[in-house]
Amino acid sequence: MIAQAQVRDETKRRPCYRVYWLRGDGRIDGAEIIRSEDDGEAMTTARGMADGRSVEVWDRERFIGRLDHHIS
């Protein structure tokens, strides 16, 4: 069994990313901080959080990517 303090320490080491939900006009509608191992994992997590909306992923001031929701 892994000690709870060790789990907390490993979580702290993972980079923080911000997922921003965007309105149709491109303005921010909401945000959430996530922890991911790397940029790819952050984008995969954001894809699961998009819920039919466009999202952007940022690592502080570094833009990671955008997932656009297109209405069919």
C-alpha positions in Angstrom: 0.0 0.0 0.0 1.3 3.5 -0.9 1.4 6.0 1.8 -1.1 8.9 1.4 1.8 11.5 1.8 3.6 9.8 -1.1 0.6 10.0 -3.4 0.2 13.7 -2.5 3.8 14.4 -3.4 3.5 12.7 -6.8 0.4 14.7 -7.6 2.2 17.9 -6.7 4.9 17.1 -9.3 2.4 16.8 -12.2 2.2 20.0 -14.2 -0.9 22.2 -13.9 -2.9 23.0 -17.1 -5.9 25.1 -17.6 -8.8 24.1 -19.7 -11.0 27.0 -20.9 -14.4 26.4 -22.3 -15.2 28.9 -25.1 -18.4 30.6 -26.2 -19.4 30.7 -29.9 -17.8 34.2 -30.1 -14.5 32.9 -28.7 -14.8 34.4 -25.3 -14.1 32.3 -22.2 -17.2 30.7 -20.6 -15.5 28.8 -17.8 -12.2 27.2 -16.8 -10.8 24.3 -14.8 -7.3 23.4 -13.6 -6.2 19.9 -14.4 -3.0 18.0 -13.7 -1.5 15.9 -16.5 1.9 14.2 -17.1 2.4 16.1 -20.4 0.8 18.2 -23.1 -0.7 15.1 -24.9 -2.4 13.8 -21.8 -3.7 17.3 -21.0 -5.3 17.5 -24.5 -6.8 14.0 -24.1 -8.3 15.0 -20.8 -9.6 18.3 -22.2 -11.3 16.3 -25.1 -13.2 14.3 -22.5 -14.2 17.5 -20.7 -15.3 19.4 -23.8 -19.0 18.2 -23.6 -19.8 19.5 -27.1 -18.0 22.8 -26.6 -14.8 24.3 -27.9 -11.9 24.3 -25.4 -8.4 25.6 -25.2 -5.6 24.1 -23.1 -2.9 26.3 -21.6 0.2 25.7 -19.5 0.5 29.1 -17.8 1.0 31.5 -20.7 2.0 28.7 -23.1 -0.8 27.7 -25.5 -1.1 23.9 -25.9 -4.0 23.5 -28.3 -7.6 24.1 -29.2 -10.4 21.6 -29.8 -13.1 23.2 -31.9 -16.7 22.0 -31.7 -18.3 22.2 -35.1 -22.1 22.2 -35.4 -23.2 19.9 -38.2 
